[in-house]
């Protein structure tokens, strides 16, 4: 899997994903939920796009973002497997 889990480590990026889970939003609509500068938010969008978690469609000067659900689902499933394995290892160590 190509998902960069560092993309999920930042609370701002997780909040962006949460907003996009509800509906597709423009960069400006997402920015309304944060107090940071647009260039700072743009860096977060770039990281999420590079990880394959979101996609943007440009129309004129407006970019509308949406979740790449299949990649996000893959990332979640992989994380669940990691934690499942850690949980099983912890159980074996205490036996």
BAFI-3210 file (N, C-alpha, C; in Angstrom, 3 decimals, decimal comma, padded with zeros to 6 digits):
// residues 95
n [1|2|3|4|5|6|7|8|9|10|11|12|13|14|15|16|17|18|19|20|21|22|23|24|25|26|27|28|29|30|31|32|33|34|35|36|37|38|39|40|41|42|43|44|45|46|47|48|49|50|51|52|53|54|55|56|57|58|59|60|61|62|63|64|65|66|67|68|69|70|71|72|73|74|75|76|77|78|79|80|81|82|83|84|85|86|87|88|89|90|91|92|93|94|95]
n.u [000,839|000,478|-000,080|000,866|001,348|002,015|000,573|-001,829|-001,213|-001,344|-003,384|-004,805|-004,966|-006,441|-008,837|-009,555|-010,065|-012,244|-014,145|-014,441|-015,540|-018,178|-019,093|-018,193|-015,946|-014,921|-011,620|-011,690|-014,025|-013,226|-011,139|-012,518|-013,000|-010,721|-008,058|-005,642|-003,266|-003,921|-001,785|-000,575|-002,628|-002,754|-000,407|-001,122|-003,202|-001,688|-000,084|-002,051|-003,088|-000,801|-000,539|-002,653|-005,130|-007,031|-008,643|-008,491|-010,522|-010,185|-011,820|-011,846|-010,603|-011,143|-010,800|-012,209|-012,423|-012,444|-012,899|-010,767|-012,066|-011,545|-008,750|-008,525|-010,045|-008,427|-006,158|-007,200|-007,983|-005,472|-004,226|-005,877|-005,223|-002,552|-002,828|-004,328|-002,534|-000,555|-002,026|-002,487|000,145|000,787|-000,887|000,246|002,696|002,073|001,350]
n.v [-001,174|002,269|004,392|007,063|007,004|009,091|011,183|010,915|011,491|014,087|016,399|018,469|017,577|015,258|016,435|017,757|015,525|014,520|016,555|016,317|013,841|014,227|015,789|016,885|019,610|022,979|024,427|026,912|026,680|024,698|026,051|027,897|026,601|026,680|028,487|028,989|030,116|030,319|029,352|027,569|025,717|024,775|023,284|021,144|020,068|019,255|017,225|015,363|014,813|013,732|011,411|010,087|010,264|012,258|013,919|016,530|018,661|020,966|023,923|026,560|028,986|027,684|024,957|021,891|019,560|016,035|012,957|010,174|007,448|004,655|004,417|005,492|003,644|001,376|002,194|002,401|-000,252|-001,508|-000,301|-001,272|-003,974|-003,851|-002,984|-005,090|-007,198|-006,265|-006,317|-009,063|-009,946|-008,737|-010,133|-012,669|-012,260|-011,951|-014,420]
n.w [000,000|-000,720|000,917|002,937|006,209|007,829|006,907|008,161|010,734|011,631|013,393|012,085|009,442|009,841|010,651|008,310|006,688|008,098|007,678|004,905|004,774|005,252|003,069|-000,279|-000,537|-001,240|-001,366|-000,098|001,472|003,241|004,480|006,022|008,390|009,866|011,535|010,420|007,900|004,356|002,705|004,546|004,945|002,357|002,193|003,822|002,266|000,058|001,179|001,914|-000,624|-001,867|-000,401|-001,381|-000,239|-000,630|-003,393|-005,767|-007,727|-010,210|-011,076|-012,919|-010,838|-008,560|-006,345|-005,724|-003,208|-002,544|-000,750|-001,267|-001,100|-001,322|-000,952|001,602|003,052|002,689|004,122|006,705|007,173|007,075|009,276|011,292|011,163|011,955|014,631|015,590|015,377|017,147|019,487|019,733|020,038|022,457|024,134|024,005|025,184|027,839|028,640]
ca.u [000,000|001,302|-000,515|001,846|000,600|002,296|-000,506|-002,907|-000,714|-001,584|-004,801|-005,433|-005,296|-007,566|-010,040|-009,914|-010,699|-013,558|-015,034|-014,712|-016,366|-019,576|-019,411|-017,118|-015,841|-013,872|-010,518|-012,172|-014,978|-012,435|-010,379|-013,411|-012,997|-009,403|-007,534|-004,323|-003,202|-004,213|-000,597|-000,390|-003,634|-002,367|000,587|-001,866|-003,880|-000,665|000,299|-003,181|-003,145|000,355|-000,835|-003,768|-006,330|-008,016|-008,432|-009,049|-010,934|-010,080|-012,784|-011,423|-009,638|-011,660|-010,509|-013,133|-011,775|-013,267|-012,143|-010,511|-012,565|-010,909|-007,425|-008,744|-010,472|-007,241|-005,314|-007,862|-007,886|-004,082|-003,998|-006,578|-004,419|-001,368|-003,220|-004,764|-001,316|000,061|-002,845|-002,218|001,499|000,733|-001,525|001,201|003,764|001,629|001,035]
ca.v [000,000|003,456|005,444|007,538|007,143|010,411|012,081|010,775|011,789|015,481|016,655|019,315|016,724|014,380|017,268|017,943|014,268|014,443|017,471|015,773|012,645|014,676|016,196|017,534|021,023|023,742|024,803|028,043|026,183|024,006|027,082|028,558|025,818|026,767|029,844|029,090|030,775|029,459|028,577|026,462|024,704|024,209|022,238|019,983|019,478|018,575|015,989|014,434|014,382|012,864|010,119|009,475|010,265|013,167|014,350|017,849|018,968|022,396|024,551|027,959|029,184|026,956|023,525|021,160|018,342|014,926|011,823|008,997|006,511|003,339|004,508|005,696|002,356|000,521|002,666|002,038|-001,707|-001,837|000,112|-002,216|-005,197|-003,584|-002,982|-006,447|-007,979|-005,806|-006,828|-010,500|-010,083|-008,374|-011,239|-013,782|-011,929|-012,053|-015,814]
ca.w [000,000|-000,863|001,816|003,894|007,457|008,413|006,487|009,142|012,080|011,995|013,719|011,061|008,296|010,235|010,646|006,892|006,251|008,745|006,955|003,573|004,927|005,199|001,694|-001,014|-000,182|-001,899|-000,472|000,699|002,475|004,266|005,194|006,988|009,628|010,478|011,715|009,798|006,598|003,202|002,315|005,495|004,601|001,073|002,479|004,312|001,103|-000,750|001,866|001,784|-002,033|-002,117|000,235|-002,095|000,602|-001,212|-004,768|-006,029|-009,096|-010,418|-011,972|-012,876|-009,747|-007,402|-006,249|-004,866|-002,725|-002,071|-000,228|-002,076|-000,097|-001,397|-000,329|003,029|003,597|002,733|005,224|007,968|007,326|007,391|010,664|012,157|011,183|012,775|016,036|015,918|015,592|018,380|020,583|019,858|020,584|023,875|024,844|024,059|026,097|029,222|028,950]
c.u [000,879|000,924|000,583|001,097|000,899|001,216|-001,653|-002,491|-001,045|-003,064|-005,516|-005,847|-006,422|-008,874|-010,498|-010,610|-012,094|-014,564|-015,420|-015,517|-017,842|-020,000|-018,178|-017,132|-014,747|-012,784|-010,956|-013,147|-014,248|-011,700|-011,216|-013,414|-011,689|-008,962|-006,178|-004,407|-003,517|-002,978|-000,326|-001,382|-003,280|-001,329|-000,105|-002,592|-002,878|-000,247|-000,800|-003,316|-002,006|000,143|-001,999|-005,080|-007,420|-007,651|-009,080|-009,394|-010,954|-011,119|-012,519|-010,352|-010,040|-011,274|-011,494|-012,485|-012,815|-012,349|-011,925|-010,812|-011,834|-009,527|-007,564|-009,170|-009,293|-006,352|-005,898|-007,750|-006,462|-003,757|-004,678|-005,793|-003,190|-001,734|-003,704|-003,548|-000,614|-000,705|-002,615|-000,835|001,524|000,121|-000,578|002,308|003,350|001,309|002,183]
c.v [001,231|004,573|005,779|007,827|008,450|011,414|012,050|011,202|013,198|015,737|017,536|018,464|015,758|015,169|017,535|016,695|014,126|015,345|016,894|014,483|013,012|015,071|016,793|019,019|021,689|024,050|025,949|027,615|025,447|025,033|027,795|027,858|025,929|028,228|030,025|029,739|029,787|028,718|027,391|025,342|024,013|023,105|020,971|019,282|018,687|017,248|014,946|013,919|013,419|011,473|009,405|009,489|011,202|013,430|015,712|018,016|020,475|022,860|026,051|028,124|028,421|025,485|022,911|019,830|017,296|013,795|010,788|007,823|005,172|003,361|004,676|004,384|001,396|000,895|002,254|000,539|-002,125|-001,455|-000,845|-003,520|-005,012|-003,651|-004,354|-007,319|-007,557|-006,335|-008,303|-010,728|-009,751|-009,495|-012,410|-013,504|-012,124|-013,499|-016,504]
c.w [000,000|000,111|002,812|005,195|008,181|008,040|007,484|010,543|012,553|012,267|012,690|009,871|008,627|010,232|009,211|006,365|006,836|008,033|005,598|003,622|004,823|003,793|001,043|-000,674|-000,998|-000,869|000,438|001,785|003,598|005,121|006,244|008,343|010,405|010,593|011,041|008,423|005,479|002,709|003,254|005,201|003,291|001,255|002,975|003,162|000,259|-000,129|001,730|000,352|-002,347|-001,529|-000,451|-001,332|000,096|-002,667|-004,922|-007,489|-009,250|-011,432|-011,910|-011,817|-008,493|-007,478|-005,270|-004,514|-002,341|-001,610|-001,307|-001,151|-000,145|-000,744|001,170|003,694|003,704|003,918|006,565|008,211|007,702|008,832|011,633|012,263|012,059|014,252|016,488|016,219|016,873|019,585|020,811|020,448|022,060|024,689|024,994|025,074|027,550|029,615|029,622]
res [x|x|x|x|x|x|x|x|x|x|x|x|x|x|x|x|x|x|x|x|x|x|x|x|x|x|x|x|x|x|x|x|x|x|x|x|x|x|x|x|x|x|x|x|x|x|x|x|x|x|x|x|x|x|x|x|x|x|x|x|x|x|x|x|x|x|x|x|x|x|x|x|x|x|x|x|x|x|x|x|x|x|x|x|x|x|x|x|x|x|x|x|x|x|x]
***
